[in-house]
Amino acid sequence: MARDFSPYQQKVIKRFYDNQNPIAHERLAELVGELYLSSGKKREKVWSTIVETMKKLEVPEARIKHLVEQDKPELLAQLVKELEAKS
């Protein structure tokens, strides 16, 4: 089902996809704070969201696994700094 979008709609869609990486970076930074404050099942849910976000940012699988195993927000905060420095 193909749709014809107006030029304005095409620009909005293009901007959305152009900004996916910065949006994911910001979301990961927000999740660091949530991780510091969470515990129990909530912490597990936050970690699953963090893993999904890191995959979108193309973080190597080995690094993702290491961060999850360590379960230290400080290490995740360090990753956020590294990603921001690269962009």
LINFENNOR-V302471 format. One record per residue. N is the residue number from 1. RES is the residue in one letter. PSI is psi in whole degrees, 0 to 359 (none if undefined). Layout:
n:N res:RES psi:PSI
n:N res:RES psi:PSI
//
This chain:
n:1 res:M psi:95
n:2 res:A psi:141
n:3 res:R psi:145
n:4 res:D psi:123
n:5 res:F psi:146
n:6 res:S psi:162
n:7 res:P psi:322
n:8 res:Y psi:314
n:9 res:Q psi:322
n:10 res:Q psi:320
n:11 res:K psi:319
n:12 res:V psi:315
n:13 res:I psi:317
n:14 res:K psi:316
n:15 res:R psi:322
n:16 res:F psi:311
n:17 res:Y psi:329
n:18 res:D psi:332
n:19 res:N psi:14
n:20 res:Q psi:316
n:21 res:N psi:310
n:22 res:P psi:325
n:23 res:I psi:317
n:24 res:A psi:322
n:25 res:H psi:313
n:26 res:E psi:320
n:27 res:R psi:319
n:28 res:L psi:320
n:29 res:A psi:320
n:30 res:E psi:323
n:31 res:L psi:333
n:32 res:V psi:315
n:33 res:G psi:318
n:34 res:E psi:323
n:35 res:L psi:319
n:36 res:Y psi:323
n:37 res:L psi:351
n:38 res:S psi:161
n:39 res:S psi:164
n:40 res:G psi:223
n:41 res:K psi:326
n:42 res:K psi:319
n:43 res:R psi:321
n:44 res:E psi:318
n:45 res:K psi:318
n:46 res:V psi:317
n:47 res:W psi:319
n:48 res:S psi:322
n:49 res:T psi:321
n:50 res:I psi:316
n:51 res:V psi:315
n:52 res:E psi:317
n:53 res:T psi:319
n:54 res:M psi:324
n:55 res:K psi:321
n:56 res:K psi:326
n:57 res:L psi:4
n:58 res:E psi:39
n:59 res:V psi:136
n:60 res:P psi:142
n:61 res:E psi:321
n:62 res:A psi:322
n:63 res:R psi:320
n:64 res:I psi:313
n:65 res:K psi:317
n:66 res:H psi:314
n:67 res:L psi:319
n:68 res:V psi:318
n:69 res:E psi:320
n:70 res:Q psi:326
n:71 res:D psi:44
n:72 res:K psi:118
n:73 res:P psi:332
n:74 res:E psi:320
n:75 res:L psi:322
n:76 res:L psi:321
n:77 res:A psi:322
n:78 res:Q psi:319
n:79 res:L psi:318
n:80 res:V psi:317
n:81 res:K psi:317
n:82 res:E psi:316
n:83 res:L psi:322
n:84 res:E psi:326
n:85 res:A psi:327
n:86 res:K psi:331
n:87 res:S psi:none
//
